[in-house]
Amino acid sequence: MFTNIKHILDDAAQNYYGVIAGNAINMETAKGLITAAHEENAPLILIIGQGQMTRHANAELMVPMIKTLASKTPAPIALCLDHGTEFERIAHAFRHGFSSIMIDASAQTMEENIVRTKRVVELCHPQGVPVEGELGHVGMAAQGDGQDESLYTKPEDAVRFVRETGVDCLAIACGTAHGKYPEGYVPKINFDLIRAVKEATGGMPLALHGSSGSGDENIRLAVKAGINKINVATEILTACWNRLNELRSWETMTTMDPFVQMEDAAKEMARHWIRLAGSSGKADHFKPDYTFGDPVAKTYNLQGE
Ligand SMILES: [Zn+2]
């Protein structure tokens, strides 16, 4: 079922597990990921980046397809705009039915980040659409940003940011970075920092970006420390590419085979991540309900309040 991301993340935060936010950029990846959630009986978040929508994964095509796929499974499925940086693009995703929005103004100053994030919350909350903000800056692996501790989230800043913006989920910088890490490099994640931000924000859902290539043990420990949303793009898309590269006997295949194989590769990788995050079987926590509560009403007790 297509559902509100806040239902998914609040349950994950209350029960100490992680939910995969997997990158879906076409029918093959969307179908593979949702099939993985169905087979693992797990909640799932699909993410599409702002730039990906402009280049290829148009919202007009992707959102109705994802909603149709989600309607076929009892597993709760949410859809989140990933790294919305421009208000016009965010409004576009909002209008086309994304069930949550991530606004990324983390490259700006703290003051400007608060102003921009708050503006998106004011757009989305009255319509029941939850918002994720990013504080600290999760940069690019290729530039070594994950090792730059000056970019990490500070717990006291997190309290102010959440209080002043009203976000429902917070993406933090704690040692990971986007894209591919250099060969053989395993990021050093600051688990104490995750715990400190979690405590300071009253246990609110926290997101880890740049999870691909971080290593299974790091992800398990990050979830234990308080991460609830685990963004995975590179490993899913790379799995699709690797599978295509493995298909040697093109002359013996039907023309459909590469697409079926791509879907299968996305599914297998997603199942691995779902198990790693600890969300297998957790779809049992979610039942369609006939209530009319406010999906963005739950708040967290910030430190000092
Ligand atoms: Zn990200």
Residues whose N, C-alpha, C, O or C-beta is under 5 A from the ligand:
A	BS01	ZN	H209 G210 N231
